Amino acid sequence: MALGEPEVHWSLRGPYSWEVSIAVRSDLRNVAIIAHVDHGKTTLVDSMLWQSGAFRENADVNERVMDSMDLEREKGITILAKQTAVDYYTESGERVTINIIDTPGHADFGGEVERGLEMVNGVLLLVDAAEGPLPQTRFVLAKALAKGLPVVVVINKVDRQDARITKVLEEVYELFFELATREDQVDFPVVYASARAGRASLDEPEDGTMPDSEDLRPLFDTLLNVIPAPEYDADAPLRAQVTNLDASPYLGRLAICRVHSGEIRKGQQVAWCRDDQVQSVKVSELLMTQALERRSVESAFAGDIIAVAGLPDITIGDTLSDVADPQPLPAIRIDEPNLSVTLGVNTSPLAGKSGSKLTARLVKQRLDTELVGNVSLRVLPTERPDTWEVLGRGELQLAVLVEMMRREGFELTVGKPEVVTRVNDGVTEEPVERLTIDIPEDFVGVVTQLMGVRKGKLQQMTNHSSAWVRLEYLVPARGLIGFRTEFLTETRGTGLMHHVFEDFEAWAGAMQTRVRGSLVADRSGKVTTYACFNLQERGALFVTPGDEVYEGMIIGENARPDDMDVNATKERKLTNVRSSTGEELERLVPANKPSLEHALEFCRADECVEVTPDAIRLRKTELNATTRARSTARQKNRG
């Protein structure tokens, strides 16, 4: 029998003389690695690749090799789910191929996690030995348990000096008891690991020490014993569902599929099932992953994860089936987005000075392209033909999309993020987030005050040590827009915060999140040093001398609640009077140029962000000061 060919292990005979042949791929395991952000998923995949012999000993391989995007390396997070495969040899010499799905850990990219779980038969749940379970741990574990997937818990980073292994394991058990849908799900194996060192053990080490094993073999063996081999009906026709998309410079669009039953061959005519429509198409190329490379293969069987070329319009959720008996699989369900921004062409006076893609047609084409591979995004039209409403999972996901477009040469105007509400039985409901905060004890008071203004409800408060406290809140999602910057400022950069969508609740009422106003330029020109000396007493500046500004552009944050129109281009008048020491004591405070995430957080309802390849600027939606004043007066009269 050929390697990978299905083997019938047992049969079921029904009361009406029908028979189902159950086949098992004992040479294969499909597993996803899930965890909260920065708990070591990608680092563990690196170690698994090295120890399986995927690289030569002298190979020059980057750390976090699976994070291949520039943004992933810059931010240190995984954005897109990726697949790799390693060959593991058991002690008896049997070769088992392990397909590994490395999923993102940030809640904003939860759609990638949900798609990854559609491809696997079990998961490895990584939990930091010091931080313990966090909001995204709860999110990904709930998804895995709801699908009935077996879980192997890996307590990672056991060599951290602040590790608290026994306590973290207790917290993991509490989380399983809360989320489990069956009694047997709370009985899970535990592996203790240091992914960076490439070591794992089944015996609990002392806090801050390495596992007693010298490699990851205990983890591999546990994975093979707990994660079931793919099972399927050997008599069913071909069914392969598209769970992700990729692209090749030579082959074009690649459809990443999990083969659920049957066999697929290169050059075969298959039925492409999409939206109740069936079309006969040809598989021009068939690829399978080995380590980091995709290699051409002649055929693939049920259980395999493959890449299919030759279908330029195929999209996520489509099914490839047998031409003679097409049987589409159920569509992939993804949680709905809960945050939106308006996105359109750049309309500022400086538009067109650095970007190459400026028209509404190009922006719309780019958004349509993004929708093909990103099922967690939505794009809706607005009243203006050059502006669209983009809905996503969170600020980071939307900021990543805008940053990618900026690097591709687009110039954009991005509005203030808003939560997506819904009406249920006549009641307006808004998304609520579960927020976990780790802070030194000294800042408990100030954080409690910040959360009180944002309608946060304290759920739990625990002491990790004598100096650190963990606070868990349920807070409306709109209360967290712009919260991170203020939180880091008030905790002097020591606080850690993570949040994930919890549920929809009734609208919590009005809340004031940003207490300071904006410094707004009242004319166009170049910023002068003399003007900056005078303006830095009014607040924190976003511009430096020599920067070009225009009327309505936000050049800084006012120290007071109201907006203030200022002249940032004012020059010093020259006189014949000079002083040898007149300017020695003046010091210009460095400007705090906003990042894209900071700019989106800073925005108020009447403000937006101008994004170009070489600059990120904040501005008023209405640039003219007189028109803004009239609009404000009308709103006050209505109130």
Secondary structure as a PSIPRED ss2 file (coil, helix, strand):
# PSIPRED VFORMAT (PSIPRED V4.0)

   1 M C   1.000  0.000  0.000
   2 A C   1.000  0.000  0.000
   3 L C   1.000  0.000  0.000
   4 G C   1.000  0.000  0.000
   5 E C   1.000  0.000  0.000
   6 P C   1.000  0.000  0.000
   7 E E   0.000  0.000  1.000
   8 V E   0.000  0.000  1.000
   9 H E   0.000  0.000  1.000
  10 W E   0.000  0.000  1.000
  11 S E   0.000  0.000  1.000
  12 L E   0.000  0.000  1.000
  13 R E   0.000  0.000  1.000
  14 G C   1.000  0.000  0.000
  15 P C   1.000  0.000  0.000
  16 Y C   1.000  0.000  0.000
  17 S C   1.000  0.000  0.000
  18 W C   1.000  0.000  0.000
  19 E E   0.000  0.000  1.000
  20 V E   0.000  0.000  1.000
  21 S E   0.000  0.000  1.000
  22 I E   0.000  0.000  1.000
  23 A E   0.000  0.000  1.000
  24 V E   0.000  0.000  1.000
  25 R C   1.000  0.000  0.000
  26 S C   1.000  0.000  0.000
  27 D C   1.000  0.000  0.000
  28 L E   0.000  0.000  1.000
  29 R E   0.000  0.000  1.000
  30 N E   0.000  0.000  1.000
  31 V E   0.000  0.000  1.000
  32 A E   0.000  0.000  1.000
  33 I E   0.000  0.000  1.000
  34 I E   0.000  0.000  1.000
  35 A E   0.000  0.000  1.000
  36 H C   1.000  0.000  0.000
  37 V C   1.000  0.000  0.000
  38 D C   1.000  0.000  0.000
  39 H C   1.000  0.000  0.000
  40 G C   1.000  0.000  0.000
  41 K H   0.000  1.000  0.000
  42 T H   0.000  1.000  0.000
  43 T H   0.000  1.000  0.000
  44 L H   0.000  1.000  0.000
  45 V H   0.000  1.000  0.000
  46 D H   0.000  1.000  0.000
  47 S H   0.000  1.000  0.000
  48 M H   0.000  1.000  0.000
  49 L H   0.000  1.000  0.000
  50 W H   0.000  1.000  0.000
  51 Q H   0.000  1.000  0.000
  52 S C   1.000  0.000  0.000
  53 G C   1.000  0.000  0.000
  54 A C   1.000  0.000  0.000
  55 F C   1.000  0.000  0.000
  56 R C   1.000  0.000  0.000
  57 E C   1.000  0.000  0.000
  58 N C   1.000  0.000  0.000
  59 A C   1.000  0.000  0.000
  60 D C   1.000  0.000  0.000
  61 V C   1.000  0.000  0.000
  62 N C   1.000  0.000  0.000
  63 E C   1.000  0.000  0.000
  64 R C   1.000  0.000  0.000
  65 V C   1.000  0.000  0.000
  66 M C   1.000  0.000  0.000
  67 D C   1.000  0.000  0.000
  68 S C   1.000  0.000  0.000
  69 M C   1.000  0.000  0.000
  70 D H   0.000  1.000  0.000
  71 L H   0.000  1.000  0.000
  72 E H   0.000  1.000  0.000
  73 R H   0.000  1.000  0.000
  74 E H   0.000  1.000  0.000
  75 K H   0.000  1.000  0.000
  76 G C   1.000  0.000  0.000
  77 I C   1.000  0.000  0.000
  78 T C   1.000  0.000  0.000
  79 I C   1.000  0.000  0.000
  80 L C   1.000  0.000  0.000
  81 A C   1.000  0.000  0.000
  82 K E   0.000  0.000  1.000
  83 Q E   0.000  0.000  1.000
  84 T E   0.000  0.000  1.000
  85 A E   0.000  0.000  1.000
  86 V E   0.000  0.000  1.000
  87 D E   0.000  0.000  1.000
  88 Y E   0.000  0.000  1.000
  89 Y E   0.000  0.000  1.000
  90 T C   1.000  0.000  0.000
  91 E C   1.000  0.000  0.000
  92 S C   1.000  0.000  0.000
  93 G C   1.000  0.000  0.000
  94 E C   1.000  0.000  0.000
  95 R E   0.000  0.000  1.000
  96 V E   0.000  0.000  1.000
  97 T E   0.000  0.000  1.000
  98 I E   0.000  0.000  1.000
  99 N E   0.000  0.000  1.000
 100 I E   0.000  0.000  1.000
 101 I E   0.000  0.000  1.000
 102 D E   0.000  0.000  1.000
 103 T C   1.000  0.000  0.000
 104 P C   1.000  0.000  0.000
 105 G C   1.000  0.000  0.000
 106 H C   1.000  0.000  0.000
 107 A H   0.000  1.000  0.000
 108 D H   0.000  1.000  0.000
 109 F H   0.000  1.000  0.000
 110 G H   0.000  1.000  0.000
 111 G H   0.000  1.000  0.000
 112 E H   0.000  1.000  0.000
 113 V H   0.000  1.000  0.000
 114 E H   0.000  1.000  0.000
 115 R H   0.000  1.000  0.000
 116 G H   0.000  1.000  0.000
 117 L H   0.000  1.000  0.000
 118 E C   1.000  0.000  0.000
 119 M C   1.000  0.000  0.000
 120 V C   1.000  0.000  0.000
 121 N C   1.000  0.000  0.000
 122 G E   0.000  0.000  1.000
 123 V E   0.000  0.000  1.000
 124 L E   0.000  0.000  1.000
 125 L E   0.000  0.000  1.000
 126 L E   0.000  0.000  1.000
 127 V E   0.000  0.000  1.000
 128 D E   0.000  0.000  1.000
 129 A C   1.000  0.000  0.000
 130 A C   1.000  0.000  0.000
 131 E C   1.000  0.000  0.000
 132 G C   1.000  0.000  0.000
 133 P C   1.000  0.000  0.000
 134 L C   1.000  0.000  0.000
 135 P H   0.000  1.000  0.000
 136 Q H   0.000  1.000  0.000
 137 T H   0.000  1.000  0.000
 138 R H   0.000  1.000  0.000
 139 F H   0.000  1.000  0.000
 140 V H   0.000  1.000  0.000
 141 L H   0.000  1.000  0.000
 142 A H   0.000  1.000  0.000
 143 K H   0.000  1.000  0.000
 144 A H   0.000  1.000  0.000
 145 L H   0.000  1.000  0.000
 146 A H   0.000  1.000  0.000
 147 K C   1.000  0.000  0.000
 148 G C   1.000  0.000  0.000
 149 L C   1.000  0.000  0.000
 150 P C   1.000  0.000  0.000
 151 V E   0.000  0.000  1.000
 152 V E   0.000  0.000  1.000
 153 V E   0.000  0.000  1.000
 154 V E   0.000  0.000  1.000
 155 I E   0.000  0.000  1.000
 156 N E   0.000  0.000  1.000
 157 K C   1.000  0.000  0.000
 158 V C   1.000  0.000  0.000
 159 D C   1.000  0.000  0.000
 160 R C   1.000  0.000  0.000
 161 Q C   1.000  0.000  0.000
 162 D C   1.000  0.000  0.000
 163 A C   1.000  0.000  0.000
 164 R C   1.000  0.000  0.000
 165 I H   0.000  1.000  0.000
 166 T H   0.000  1.000  0.000
 167 K H   0.000  1.000  0.000
 168 V H   0.000  1.000  0.000
 169 L H   0.000  1.000  0.000
 170 E H   0.000  1.000  0.000
 171 E H   0.000  1.000  0.000
 172 V H   0.000  1.000  0.000
 173 Y H   0.000  1.000  0.000
 174 E H   0.000  1.000  0.000
 175 L H   0.000  1.000  0.000
 176 F H   0.000  1.000  0.000
 177 F H   0.000  1.000  0.000
 178 E H   0.000  1.000  0.000
 179 L H   0.000  1.000  0.000
 180 A C   1.000  0.000  0.000
 181 T C   1.000  0.000  0.000
 182 R C   1.000  0.000  0.000
 183 E H   0.000  1.000  0.000
 184 D H   0.000  1.000  0.000
 185 Q H   0.000  1.000  0.000
 186 V H   0.000  1.000  0.000
 187 D C   1.000  0.000  0.000
 188 F C   1.000  0.000  0.000
 189 P C   1.000  0.000  0.000
 190 V E   0.000  0.000  1.000
 191 V E   0.000  0.000  1.000
 192 Y E   0.000  0.000  1.000
 193 A E   0.000  0.000  1.000
 194 S E   0.000  0.000  1.000
 195 A C   1.000  0.000  0.000
 196 R C   1.000  0.000  0.000
 197 A C   1.000  0.000  0.000
 198 G C   1.000  0.000  0.000
 199 R E   0.000  0.000  1.000
 200 A E   0.000  0.000  1.000
 201 S E   0.000  0.000  1.000
 202 L C   1.000  0.000  0.000
 203 D C   1.000  0.000  0.000
 204 E C   1.000  0.000  0.000
 205 P C   1.000  0.000  0.000
 206 E C   1.000  0.000  0.000
 207 D C   1.000  0.000  0.000
 208 G C   1.000  0.000  0.000
 209 T C   1.000  0.000  0.000
 210 M C   1.000  0.000  0.000
 211 P C   1.000  0.000  0.000
 212 D C   1.000  0.000  0.000
 213 S C   1.000  0.000  0.000
 214 E C   1.000  0.000  0.000
 215 D C   1.000  0.000  0.000
 216 L C   1.000  0.000  0.000
 217 R H   0.000  1.000  0.000
 218 P H   0.000  1.000  0.000
 219 L H   0.000  1.000  0.000
 220 F H   0.000  1.000  0.000
 221 D H   0.000  1.000  0.000
 222 T H   0.000  1.000  0.000
 223 L H   0.000  1.000  0.000
 224 L H   0.000  1.000  0.000
 225 N H   0.000  1.000  0.000
 226 V H   0.000  1.000  0.000
 227 I C   1.000  0.000  0.000
 228 P C   1.000  0.000  0.000
 229 A C   1.000  0.000  0.000
 230 P C   1.000  0.000  0.000
 231 E E   0.000  0.000  1.000
 232 Y E   0.000  0.000  1.000
 233 D E   0.000  0.000  1.000
 234 A C   1.000  0.000  0.000
 235 D C   1.000  0.000  0.000
 236 A C   1.000  0.000  0.000
 237 P C   1.000  0.000  0.000
 238 L C   1.000  0.000  0.000
 239 R E   0.000  0.000  1.000
 240 A E   0.000  0.000  1.000
 241 Q E   0.000  0.000  1.000
 242 V E   0.000  0.000  1.000
 243 T E   0.000  0.000  1.000
 244 N E   0.000  0.000  1.000
 245 L E   0.000  0.000  1.000
 246 D E   0.000  0.000  1.000
 247 A E   0.000  0.000  1.000
 248 S E   0.000  0.000  1.000
 249 P C   1.000  0.000  0.000
 250 Y C   1.000  0.000  0.000
 251 L C   1.000  0.000  0.000
 252 G E   0.000  0.000  1.000
 253 R E   0.000  0.000  1.000
 254 L E   0.000  0.000  1.000
 255 A E   0.000  0.000  1.000
 256 I E   0.000  0.000  1.000
 257 C E   0.000  0.000  1.000
 258 R E   0.000  0.000  1.000
 259 V E   0.000  0.000  1.000
 260 H E   0.000  0.000  1.000
 261 S E   0.000  0.000  1.000
 262 G C   1.000  0.000  0.000
 263 E E   0.000  0.000  1.000
 264 I E   0.000  0.000  1.000
 265 R E   0.000  0.000  1.000
 266 K C   1.000  0.000  0.000
 267 G C   1.000  0.000  0.000
 268 Q C   1.000  0.000  0.000
 269 Q E   0.000  0.000  1.000
 270 V E   0.000  0.000  1.000
 271 A E   0.000  0.000  1.000
 272 W E   0.000  0.000  1.000
 273 C E   0.000  0.000  1.000
 274 R E   0.000  0.000  1.000
 275 D C   1.000  0.000  0.000
 276 D C   1.000  0.000  0.000
 277 Q E   0.000  0.000  1.000
 278 V E   0.000  0.000  1.000
 279 Q E   0.000  0.000  1.000
 280 S E   0.000  0.000  1.000
 281 V E   0.000  0.000  1.000
 282 K E   0.000  0.000  1.000
 283 V C   1.000  0.000  0.000
 284 S C   1.000  0.000  0.000
 285 E E   0.000  0.000  1.000
 286 L E   0.000  0.000  1.000
 287 L E   0.000  0.000  1.000
 288 M E   0.000  0.000  1.000
 289 T E   0.000  0.000  1.000
 290 Q E   0.000  0.000  1.000
 291 A E   0.000  0.000  1.000
 292 L C   1.000  0.000  0.000
 293 E E   0.000  0.000  1.000
 294 R E   0.000  0.000  1.000
 295 R E   0.000  0.000  1.000
 296 S E   0.000  0.000  1.000
 297 V C   1.000  0.000  0.000
 298 E C   1.000  0.000  0.000
 299 S E   0.000  0.000  1.000
 300 A E   0.000  0.000  1.000
 301 F E   0.000  0.000  1.000
 302 A C   1.000  0.000  0.000
 303 G C   1.000  0.000  0.000
 304 D C   1.000  0.000  0.000
 305 I E   0.000  0.000  1.000
 306 I E   0.000  0.000  1.000
 307 A E   0.000  0.000  1.000
 308 V E   0.000  0.000  1.000
 309 A E   0.000  0.000  1.000
 310 G C   1.000  0.000  0.000
 311 L C   1.000  0.000  0.000
 312 P C   1.000  0.000  0.000
 313 D C   1.000  0.000  0.000
 314 I C   1.000  0.000  0.000
 315 T C   1.000  0.000  0.000
 316 I C   1.000  0.000  0.000
 317 G C   1.000  0.000  0.000
 318 D C   1.000  0.000  0.000
 319 T E   0.000  0.000  1.000
 320 L E   0.000  0.000  1.000
 321 S E   0.000  0.000  1.000
 322 D C   1.000  0.000  0.000
 323 V C   1.000  0.000  0.000
 324 A C   1.000  0.000  0.000
 325 D C   1.000  0.000  0.000
 326 P C   1.000  0.000  0.000
 327 Q C   1.000  0.000  0.000
 328 P C   1.000  0.000  0.000
 329 L C   1.000  0.000  0.000
 330 P C   1.000  0.000  0.000
 331 A C   1.000  0.000  0.000
 332 I C   1.000  0.000  0.000
 333 R C   1.000  0.000  0.000
 334 I C   1.000  0.000  0.000
 335 D C   1.000  0.000  0.000
 336 E C   1.000  0.000  0.000
 337 P C   1.000  0.000  0.000
 338 N C   1.000  0.000  0.000
 339 L E   0.000  0.000  1.000
 340 S E   0.000  0.000  1.000
 341 V E   0.000  0.000  1.000
 342 T E   0.000  0.000  1.000
 343 L E   0.000  0.000  1.000
 344 G E   0.000  0.000  1.000
 345 V E   0.000  0.000  1.000
 346 N C   1.000  0.000  0.000
 347 T C   1.000  0.000  0.000
 348 S C   1.000  0.000  0.000
 349 P C   1.000  0.000  0.000
 350 L C   1.000  0.000  0.000
 351 A C   1.000  0.000  0.000
 352 G C   1.000  0.000  0.000
 353 K C   1.000  0.000  0.000
 354 S C   1.000  0.000  0.000
 355 G C   1.000  0.000  0.000
 356 S C   1.000  0.000  0.000
 357 K E   0.000  0.000  1.000
 358 L C   1.000  0.000  0.000
 359 T C   1.000  0.000  0.000
 360 A H   0.000  1.000  0.000
 361 R H   0.000  1.000  0.000
 362 L H   0.000  1.000  0.000
 363 V H   0.000  1.000  0.000
 364 K H   0.000  1.000  0.000
 365 Q H   0.000  1.000  0.000
 366 R H   0.000  1.000  0.000
 367 L H   0.000  1.000  0.000
 368 D H   0.000  1.000  0.000
 369 T H   0.000  1.000  0.000
 370 E H   0.000  1.000  0.000
 371 L H   0.000  1.000  0.000
 372 V H   0.000  1.000  0.000
 373 G H   0.000  1.000  0.000
 374 N C   1.000  0.000  0.000
 375 V C   1.000  0.000  0.000
 376 S C   1.000  0.000  0.000
 377 L C   1.000  0.000  0.000
 378 R E   0.000  0.000  1.000
 379 V E   0.000  0.000  1.000
 380 L E   0.000  0.000  1.000
 381 P E   0.000  0.000  1.000
 382 T C   1.000  0.000  0.000
 383 E C   1.000  0.000  0.000
 384 R C   1.000  0.000  0.000
 385 P C   1.000  0.000  0.000
 386 D C   1.000  0.000  0.000
 387 T E   0.000  0.000  1.000
 388 W E   0.000  0.000  1.000
 389 E E   0.000  0.000  1.000
 390 V E   0.000  0.000  1.000
 391 L E   0.000  0.000  1.000
 392 G E   0.000  0.000  1.000
 393 R C   1.000  0.000  0.000
 394 G C   1.000  0.000  0.000
 395 E H   0.000  1.000  0.000
 396 L H   0.000  1.000  0.000
 397 Q H   0.000  1.000  0.000
 398 L H   0.000  1.000  0.000
 399 A H   0.000  1.000  0.000
 400 V H   0.000  1.000  0.000
 401 L H   0.000  1.000  0.000
 402 V H   0.000  1.000  0.000
 403 E H   0.000  1.000  0.000
 404 M H   0.000  1.000  0.000
 405 M H   0.000  1.000  0.000
 406 R H   0.000  1.000  0.000
 407 R H   0.000  1.000  0.000
 408 E C   1.000  0.000  0.000
 409 G C   1.000  0.000  0.000
 410 F E   0.000  0.000  1.000
 411 E C   1.000  0.000  0.000
 412 L E   0.000  0.000  1.000
 413 T E   0.000  0.000  1.000
 414 V E   0.000  0.000  1.000
 415 G E   0.000  0.000  1.000
 416 K C   1.000  0.000  0.000
 417 P C   1.000  0.000  0.000
 418 E E   0.000  0.000  1.000
 419 V E   0.000  0.000  1.000
 420 V C   1.000  0.000  0.000
 421 T C   1.000  0.000  0.000
 422 R E   0.000  0.000  1.000
 423 V E   0.000  0.000  1.000
 424 N E   0.000  0.000  1.000
 425 D C   1.000  0.000  0.000
 426 G C   1.000  0.000  0.000
 427 V E   0.000  0.000  1.000
 428 T E   0.000  0.000  1.000
 429 E E   0.000  0.000  1.000
 430 E E   0.000  0.000  1.000
 431 P E   0.000  0.000  1.000
 432 V E   0.000  0.000  1.000
 433 E E   0.000  0.000  1.000
 434 R E   0.000  0.000  1.000
 435 L E   0.000  0.000  1.000
 436 T E   0.000  0.000  1.000
 437 I E   0.000  0.000  1.000
 438 D E   0.000  0.000  1.000
 439 I E   0.000  0.000  1.000
 440 P E   0.000  0.000  1.000
 441 E H   0.000  1.000  0.000
 442 D H   0.000  1.000  0.000
 443 F H   0.000  1.000  0.000
 444 V H   0.000  1.000  0.000
 445 G H   0.000  1.000  0.000
 446 V H   0.000  1.000  0.000
 447 V H   0.000  1.000  0.000
 448 T H   0.000  1.000  0.000
 449 Q H   0.000  1.000  0.000
 450 L H   0.000  1.000  0.000
 451 M H   0.000  1.000  0.000
 452 G H   0.000  1.000  0.000
 453 V H   0.000  1.000  0.000
 454 R C   1.000  0.000  0.000
 455 K C   1.000  0.000  0.000
 456 G C   1.000  0.000  0.000
 457 K E   0.000  0.000  1.000
 458 L E   0.000  0.000  1.000
 459 Q E   0.000  0.000  1.000
 460 Q E   0.000  0.000  1.000
 461 M E   0.000  0.000  1.000
 462 T E   0.000  0.000  1.000
 463 N E   0.000  0.000  1.000
 464 H C   1.000  0.000  0.000
 465 S C   1.000  0.000  0.000
 466 S C   1.000  0.000  0.000
 467 A C   1.000  0.000  0.000
 468 W E   0.000  0.000  1.000
 469 V E   0.000  0.000  1.000
 470 R E   0.000  0.000  1.000
 471 L E   0.000  0.000  1.000
 472 E E   0.000  0.000  1.000
 473 Y E   0.000  0.000  1.000
 474 L E   0.000  0.000  1.000
 475 V E   0.000  0.000  1.000
 476 P E   0.000  0.000  1.000
 477 A H   0.000  1.000  0.000
 478 R H   0.000  1.000  0.000
 479 G H   0.000  1.000  0.000
 480 L H   0.000  1.000  0.000
 481 I C   1.000  0.000  0.000
 482 G C   1.000  0.000  0.000
 483 F H   0.000  1.000  0.000
 484 R H   0.000  1.000  0.000
 485 T H   0.000  1.000  0.000
 486 E H   0.000  1.000  0.000
 487 F H   0.000  1.000  0.000
 488 L H   0.000  1.000  0.000
 489 T H   0.000  1.000  0.000
 490 E H   0.000  1.000  0.000
 491 T C   1.000  0.000  0.000
 492 R C   1.000  0.000  0.000
 493 G C   1.000  0.000  0.000
 494 T C   1.000  0.000  0.000
 495 G C   1.000  0.000  0.000
 496 L E   0.000  0.000  1.000
 497 M E   0.000  0.000  1.000
 498 H E   0.000  0.000  1.000
 499 H E   0.000  0.000  1.000
 500 V E   0.000  0.000  1.000
 501 F E   0.000  0.000  1.000
 502 E E   0.000  0.000  1.000
 503 D E   0.000  0.000  1.000
 504 F E   0.000  0.000  1.000
 505 E E   0.000  0.000  1.000
 506 A E   0.000  0.000  1.000
 507 W C   1.000  0.000  0.000
 508 A C   1.000  0.000  0.000
 509 G C   1.000  0.000  0.000
 510 A C   1.000  0.000  0.000
 511 M C   1.000  0.000  0.000
 512 Q C   1.000  0.000  0.000
 513 T C   1.000  0.000  0.000
 514 R C   1.000  0.000  0.000
 515 V C   1.000  0.000  0.000
 516 R C   1.000  0.000  0.000
 517 G C   1.000  0.000  0.000
 518 S E   0.000  0.000  1.000
 519 L E   0.000  0.000  1.000
 520 V E   0.000  0.000  1.000
 521 A E   0.000  0.000  1.000
 522 D C   1.000  0.000  0.000
 523 R C   1.000  0.000  0.000
 524 S C   1.000  0.000  0.000
 525 G E   0.000  0.000  1.000
 526 K E   0.000  0.000  1.000
 527 V C   1.000  0.000  0.000
 528 T C   1.000  0.000  0.000
 529 T H   0.000  1.000  0.000
 530 Y H   0.000  1.000  0.000
 531 A H   0.000  1.000  0.000
 532 C H   0.000  1.000  0.000
 533 F H   0.000  1.000  0.000
 534 N H   0.000  1.000  0.000
 535 L H   0.000  1.000  0.000
 536 Q C   1.000  0.000  0.000
 537 E C   1.000  0.000  0.000
 538 R C   1.000  0.000  0.000
 539 G E   0.000  0.000  1.000
 540 A E   0.000  0.000  1.000
 541 L E   0.000  0.000  1.000
 542 F C   1.000  0.000  0.000
 543 V C   1.000  0.000  0.000
 544 T C   1.000  0.000  0.000
 545 P C   1.000  0.000  0.000
 546 G C   1.000  0.000  0.000
 547 D C   1.000  0.000  0.000
 548 E E   0.000  0.000  1.000
 549 V E   0.000  0.000  1.000
 550 Y C   1.000  0.000  0.000
 551 E C   1.000  0.000  0.000
 552 G C   1.000  0.000  0.000
 553 M E   0.000  0.000  1.000
 554 I E   0.000  0.000  1.000
 555 I E   0.000  0.000  1.000
 556 G E   0.000  0.000  1.000
 557 E E   0.000  0.000  1.000
 558 N E   0.000  0.000  1.000
 559 A C   1.000  0.000  0.000
 560 R C   1.000  0.000  0.000
 561 P C   1.000  0.000  0.000
 562 D C   1.000  0.000  0.000
 563 D C   1.000  0.000  0.000
 564 M E   0.000  0.000  1.000
 565 D E   0.000  0.000  1.000
 566 V E   0.000  0.000  1.000
 567 N C   1.000  0.000  0.000
 568 A C   1.000  0.000  0.000
 569 T C   1.000  0.000  0.000
 570 K C   1.000  0.000  0.000
 571 E C   1.000  0.000  0.000
 572 R C   1.000  0.000  0.000
 573 K C   1.000  0.000  0.000
 574 L C   1.000  0.000  0.000
 575 T C   1.000  0.000  0.000
 576 N C   1.000  0.000  0.000
 577 V C   1.000  0.000  0.000
 578 R C   1.000  0.000  0.000
 579 S C   1.000  0.000  0.000
 580 S C   1.000  0.000  0.000
 581 T C   1.000  0.000  0.000
 582 G C   1.000  0.000  0.000
 583 E C   1.000  0.000  0.000
 584 E C   1.000  0.000  0.000
 585 L C   1.000  0.000  0.000
 586 E C   1.000  0.000  0.000
 587 R C   1.000  0.000  0.000
 588 L C   1.000  0.000  0.000
 589 V C   1.000  0.000  0.000
 590 P C   1.000  0.000  0.000
 591 A C   1.000  0.000  0.000
 592 N C   1.000  0.000  0.000
 593 K C   1.000  0.000  0.000
 594 P C   1.000  0.000  0.000
 595 S C   1.000  0.000  0.000
 596 L H   0.000  1.000  0.000
 597 E H   0.000  1.000  0.000
 598 H H   0.000  1.000  0.000
 599 A H   0.000  1.000  0.000
 600 L H   0.000  1.000  0.000
 601 E H   0.000  1.000  0.000
 602 F H   0.000  1.000  0.000
 603 C C   1.000  0.000  0.000
 604 R C   1.000  0.000  0.000
 605 A C   1.000  0.000  0.000
 606 D C   1.000  0.000  0.000
 607 E E   0.000  0.000  1.000
 608 C E   0.000  0.000  1.000
 609 V E   0.000  0.000  1.000
 610 E E   0.000  0.000  1.000
 611 V E   0.000  0.000  1.000
 612 T E   0.000  0.000  1.000
 613 P C   1.000  0.000  0.000
 614 D C   1.000  0.000  0.000
 615 A E   0.000  0.000  1.000
 616 I E   0.000  0.000  1.000
 617 R E   0.000  0.000  1.000
 618 L E   0.000  0.000  1.000
 619 R E   0.000  0.000  1.000
 620 K E   0.000  0.000  1.000
 621 T C   1.000  0.000  0.000
 622 E C   1.000  0.000  0.000
 623 L C   1.000  0.000  0.000
 624 N C   1.000  0.000  0.000
 625 A H   0.000  1.000  0.000
 626 T H   0.000  1.000  0.000
 627 T H   0.000  1.000  0.000
 628 R H   0.000  1.000  0.000
 629 A H   0.000  1.000  0.000
 630 R H   0.000  1.000  0.000
 631 S H   0.000  1.000  0.000
 632 T H   0.000  1.000  0.000
 633 A H   0.000  1.000  0.000
 634 R H   0.000  1.000  0.000
 635 Q H   0.000  1.000  0.000
 636 K H   0.000  1.000  0.000
 637 N H   0.000  1.000  0.000
 638 R H   0.000  1.000  0.000
 639 G C   1.000  0.000  0.000
